Amino acid sequence: MNRKQVDEKISAVFADSVPDIFSSIASDSETQKGKVILMNEKKKNLMPIAAVAACLILLCTGFFAGAVFSRNKKPVTTVSLDVNPSIEIKINSKNVVTDVDSLNKDAEIVLGEMDLEGSKIDVAINAVMGSMLRNGYLSEISNSVLVSVEGGDSAKNAQLQSEITKWINNILKIKDIDAAVISQEIASNSNLQERASKANVSLGKAQLVQDIVTADPTKSFDELINLPINDLYIIIEELERKGIIDDETEDRLEDSLESEQSSEKESTNESTNESASKVNPTKEQNAVTVPGITHSGTASEKAYIPRDKALEIALSAVGLTKAQLTKCEVELDFEHGKMVYDVEMKVGFKEYDVEIDAVTGAVLEKKFPQNIASDNLTDSSKFISKEEAQNIALKAAGISAANAKQIKTELDRSDSGNYKYEVDFKYGIYEYEYEIDAVSGKILKSEKEADI
Amino acid sequence: MVDSECLDKLIKKISENDKTAFEQLYKQTSAAVYAYALSVLKSPDDAEDVLHDTFICLHTSAQSYQSQGKPMAWIMTVTKNLCMQKFRDEKRRAHSDASEAVVFESPENSVADKAIINELLNSLSDDEREILILHAVSGFKHREISKFTGLPLSTVLSKYNRTVKKCKKILGEGDV
């Protein structure tokens, strides 16, 4: 039985066990639609209330931005603009500005003496963007704007988002700047609102940061919340790039696992080695890692040294030349409280890691291959052969190769990074599993189980 | 395995109050929702409640659903959140006895299936079961499971492999 068959069997078992309650769901969902809630009904009819409450909680988690259930209330929409200045503009149903709030000091500078109340939203956005340009918050080196829309109905919000994106693009184009706009629809969330207020940013920015942190748990909310949108956008782009790489790595891993399973006699030495080789970061489909946002344009990296330059610095720091590399990745990331280039270079199985300050080009950290694991990697000729590993296991079990059935030997990498052979075989009703260190030939683990 | 594009279309139709589409969605995804709920909550009754609530919630929120090509992720997130809520509710009621073995009883199932589900509930760890169900029934890729559960991809892969090995045994026994 291979992995696919296991999946299929499990899937079939559950498909058979699902209770058929669709008719009850269908009728409850209808009740929900008409908002008729009969208080004296039995338990099942109260479920929709719980479900709606759960939906509201769900909305607050920001998984799907938007959706407003209070259709009866007159919609008042809040549009917030974040660059580094965070500004909140409230508009009524006719898109007329009713209130403008500056959330931080930068925003106060941007708004100055402007009185935007009573003007149309497009006029207000124009004025605010113009002031951001004049005051240098938007420029060639910082071209990213976050637009968040809260309240109102979803369709209208989506339209508003795309219109605002268009306006911003047009305004920045006058100054020959290619705008990068992230837009999102958000739902109110008192918990997040509190954190946003504390950091003097809009709820939208807090939501964006939370989404980033969810996608990349190595980041922390507090360290990101005060970064300008431009840097956040760079981080998002970098995350999405990583998402693509993960995708490919996984496919390859799955392939190699699958091939191990199907051709049990084939050596896996090669496939494990291959999975460490090149990654092609050009594939672009389904690369969404931060849900709920749409974005256009590319965040400017002009505030930072160019990527080639970062690679050059990294190469000279470890004493390598570009021609020697078998693989390299240059990532712009936020670490240790600043934007850094993380340059990963591989020569064969040796991995070099250099961190460079993205502004000054100073080398912050370099890592040479040093642990035993990577030393082992450098020379797979140090590995004992598959047959040797097999013989060690068979000998330990006291079984001759002729008597053992379904012998399977795989090269695998343990958690500590060392390579080991996994030898599985059957003898009679027993299933044996051995783990043999790929270099020393030492038995790391042995298991014997009756397979009835 | 369910096709994302097809699900997206169904969700869109549901937002236009298409009842057939809703039923289709239920047919295609209820196993994933129920299996996940059962694997997390380990109680057929609670799982049925979550199955019910999830589809009510999907029905209500279909209008606000924004396709990112991952409808299954959306559905499973709704399920997960409702499971978490159920979990909290149960805790408040404060008589959960986690140590006791769970017995899955359902009149609809064959004896063999019941035995398999019971084995899955009792002999796999929570993580293992979650990963297995997300992969086998929801059709998630390992990378998506990693995102969904917050576990590193390498962990998901190794746990999945271990789980499959265990499952081979469970299924082997179930077949006999």
Chai-1 contact restraints between the chains, C-beta under 6 A:
chainA,res_idxA,chainB,res_idxB,connection_type,confidence,min_distance_angstrom,max_distance_angstrom,comment,restraint_id
A,M1,B,K168,contact,1.0,0.0,6.0,A-B,restraint_1
A,R3,B,V164,contact,1.0,0.0,6.0,A-B,restraint_2
A,V6,B,V164,contact,1.0,0.0,6.0,A-B,restraint_3
A,V6,B,C167,contact,1.0,0.0,6.0,A-B,restraint_4
A,D7,B,A136,contact,1.0,0.0,6.0,A-B,restraint_5
A,K9,B,L171,contact,1.0,0.0,6.0,A-B,restraint_6
A,I10,B,A136,contact,1.0,0.0,6.0,A-B,restraint_7
A,S11,B,A136,contact,1.0,0.0,6.0,A-B,restraint_8
A,S11,B,V137,contact,1.0,0.0,6.0,A-B,restraint_9
A,V13,B,D113,contact,1.0,0.0,6.0,A-B,restraint_10
A,V13,B,I116,contact,1.0,0.0,6.0,A-B,restraint_11
A,F14,B,A31,contact,1.0,0.0,6.0,A-B,restraint_12
A,F14,B,A35,contact,1.0,0.0,6.0,A-B,restraint_13
A,F14,B,V137,contact,1.0,0.0,6.0,A-B,restraint_14
A,A15,B,A31,contact,1.0,0.0,6.0,A-B,restraint_15
A,D16,B,D113,contact,1.0,0.0,6.0,A-B,restraint_16
A,S17,B,S106,contact,1.0,0.0,6.0,A-B,restraint_17
A,S17,B,N109,contact,1.0,0.0,6.0,A-B,restraint_18
A,V18,B,S30,contact,1.0,0.0,6.0,A-B,restraint_19
A,V18,B,A31,contact,1.0,0.0,6.0,A-B,restraint_20
A,V18,B,Y34,contact,1.0,0.0,6.0,A-B,restraint_21
A,P19,B,E48,contact,1.0,0.0,6.0,A-B,restraint_22
A,I21,B,H52,contact,1.0,0.0,6.0,A-B,restraint_23
A,F22,B,Y26,contact,1.0,0.0,6.0,A-B,restraint_24
A,I25,B,H52,contact,1.0,0.0,6.0,A-B,restraint_25
A,I25,B,F55,contact,1.0,0.0,6.0,A-B,restraint_26
A,D28,B,I56,contact,1.0,0.0,6.0,A-B,restraint_27
A,S29,B,I56,contact,1.0,0.0,6.0,A-B,restraint_28
A,S29,B,H59,contact,1.0,0.0,6.0,A-B,restraint_29
A,M47,B,H52,contact,1.0,0.0,6.0,A-B,restraint_30
A,P48,B,I56,contact,1.0,0.0,6.0,A-B,restraint_31
A,A51,B,D53,contact,1.0,0.0,6.0,A-B,restraint_32
A,A51,B,I56,contact,1.0,0.0,6.0,A-B,restraint_33
A,A51,B,C57,contact,1.0,0.0,6.0,A-B,restraint_34
A,A54,B,L82,contact,1.0,0.0,6.0,A-B,restraint_35
A,A54,B,Q85,contact,1.0,0.0,6.0,A-B,restraint_36
A,C55,B,C57,contact,1.0,0.0,6.0,A-B,restraint_37
A,C55,B,T60,contact,1.0,0.0,6.0,A-B,restraint_38
A,C55,B,S61,contact,1.0,0.0,6.0,A-B,restraint_39
A,L58,B,N81,contact,1.0,0.0,6.0,A-B,restraint_40
A,F63,B,T77,contact,1.0,0.0,6.0,A-B,restraint_41
A,F64,B,Q66,contact,1.0,0.0,6.0,A-B,restraint_42
A,G66,B,S64,contact,1.0,0.0,6.0,A-B,restraint_43
A,A67,B,S61,contact,1.0,0.0,6.0,A-B,restraint_44
A,A67,B,S64,contact,1.0,0.0,6.0,A-B,restraint_45
A,S154,B,S64,contact,1.0,0.0,6.0,A-B,restraint_46
A,D246,B,R143,contact,1.0,0.0,6.0,A-B,restraint_47
A,D247,B,R143,contact,1.0,0.0,6.0,A-B,restraint_48
A,E250,B,H142,contact,1.0,0.0,6.0,A-B,restraint_49
A,E250,B,R143,contact,1.0,0.0,6.0,A-B,restraint_50
A,N286,B,G69,contact,1.0,0.0,6.0,A-B,restraint_51
A,V288,B,Q68,contact,1.0,0.0,6.0,A-B,restraint_52
